[in-house]
Amino acid sequence: MSLITSKNNKVEKSYYRPSRLPQARNPTYQWIGRYGCRYCGDKTGRKKVFKTLWLLYRHFTQHHSNEPTYKELTMNLADLVIEGSIL
């Protein structure tokens, strides 16, 4: 069965799953919360805290791009936001 109905060409709610891919306009990544960087706490003594997942993802790509799991970490946090575990 298709995700798009033939009547009005809109996405059916029952089959729609929010995206977990990091994109600037993804509403999951614009969810306001407190997300800390797990790698920055060693240098300054306190962790950097970001308001949205998108800001955390951009911080990871600019400052910790050599860490192999930064994209997976942000996608796992996005899954928790989608499920409602993180409010």
N, C-alpha and C positions, 0 to 999 in steps of 0.2 A: 504494500500500500504506500502511496506517495505521501510526502509531507505536505503537499499543497492540494487543497481541495479544488474541485473543478468549478464550483459555483462562483466563489469570490476571489480565488487565487491568493488566499491568506494561509499562513501557517497554522495548523491545528494545534491547540494547546496541549493535547494529550501526547503528542509525539515530539514536541519541541523540547530540546535540552540546551540550556545555555552553554555557550562556548567557554572552554577553559584556556584557549590560546591567548597569549599576551598581545593585546592590541590596544591602542590608545582609546578607542571609542567603545571598547567592550564594557558593558555595564558592570560586569563582575569585577573588573579591575578598577572601576571608579567607586566601589563601595567604600565608604569612609570608616576607618577603624585605626588601630594602632598596630603597625607591623614593624618589628625590629630586625635589624641586620645581625645575623649571627656571627659574622666574620669581623665586624668592626670593634667589638668590645675589648679586644686584647690591647689595642694601641692606646686608646684614650681613657680606658677605665669604665666607660659607660657606652651602651649600645646606641646607635643612631636609630631613631624612630621615624617612620614615615606614615603619612596620612592615608594613602591609598596603596593598593597592590601595584598599580602602574608605576608609582614613584619608587617603590621598592625594586621593581623589575629594572627600571632605568638605572638605579644605583648599582644593581648587580652587574649590568652590562658594561657600565663605565668603569667601575672600580674593582670588580671581582670577576672579570671575564675569564680568568684562568681557572676558576673553580668549575669543576665538571658538572656539578649538580644544581647550579643556580636556576636554570630554567625549570628543571623538574621540581625544585622547591617551591617556586612561585606558582606552578601549575597545581601542585598539591594544596597550597593555600587557597587557590581559586576553587578547587573542588570542595573544600570545607566551607567556603562562603556560599557556594551553590546549594550545598546540603543544608545549610542553616546552622551548622555547628559553631561558626564564628559570627557573632552579632556585632 
